[in-house]
């Protein structure tokens, strides 16, 4: 009998394979961080698992993928929901940007990742454009690592230097800061089993023409998404 770490049995499995097969009374075998077998109930007699999950009456399907999130905004959820885009930006996000430090970004990202996993989302691309103090990228990626989600960190840029006085922040991120951060993070997570980095341009007028050309060049050079 083969050994495994986890066995999920008696599940109704939505495989999402090429033929859209559905397995009733199905079994999934997991060893270390890999799904090693998926099949009918007969699999249960072929493996001895350290942990067995009885999924009777439950559906099992591949994790969903969120391709656009702003994890730091978890702390602003519900504010300005009745407003149009720019009224909402001015009354919630831009008003609050100067208050976002590393600790707040970490716990906002942690909460957002927990909500994602609870809803069945196992892969999340976070579009992080809030950089009102240096190093905020690492707090968001650390939250992704700590929670265990598959994270794609999209490093963006907001030109806060052009903000009106009422939205003043202490630190102004630049396009060059973004490029340097992407290179650093790409090196940090290259080869990581769950974490990766992407370039995430901001609102179209925040980036220069040369900046967009540099993003395309970097994405091609490092083989990362844009």
C-alpha positions, 0 to 999 in steps of 0.5 A: 500500500502506498503512503500519502500525506492527505486523502480526500474521499467520498467527494463529488469531483468536478475535474474540469479536464478536457472531457469535463469528467465528473466523478461521484464518490471520488478520491484525491490523494496528496503527497507533500505539495502535489496531487498525485492521484485522482479517481474513483473510490477504489483509490482509497484502498490503494493508499494509506494517508496520514490525514483522511478527509471525508468529503461526503456531500461536498463538491471538490473542484480546481481552485479559482483564479483571481486576475485582478485585486488590490489587497491593500484596499481590503481595509477600505471595503464598502467606502464610497460604494455608491459613488462613480469611479473618480468620486470614489477614488477621491473620497476613499483611496486617495484620502487614505493613502497617506495612512498606509504603512507596512503593517497596515498593508500586511494585515490588509493583504492577509485578510484579503488572501484569507477571504480569497481562499475561503471563497475557493480562490487559490491563485491571486494576482494582486495589482499593488499601486499603493507605494506611499512609503518604501518597501510596501511590496514586501509586506504584501508578498509576505502576507501571500507567503504566510497564508500559503496562497499562490500569489502573483505580485503585480508591481504598479505605480501611482504618480502621487507627486501630481496629487492635489494638496489635500491628498499629500503623501510623505513619499513619492514613488517613481517609475524608476522605483517601480523598475528597481523593485520589480528586478529585486522582487523577480530575483527574490522569487525566481524559482519559488514554488508559489510566488511570482512577479508581474509588471502592472502599469497604472492609470494610463496618464501615470506612466510616461511613454518611455516608461511603457516602452521600458515595461515591455522591454523588461517583461520580455527580458525577464519573461514575466507578465505585463 
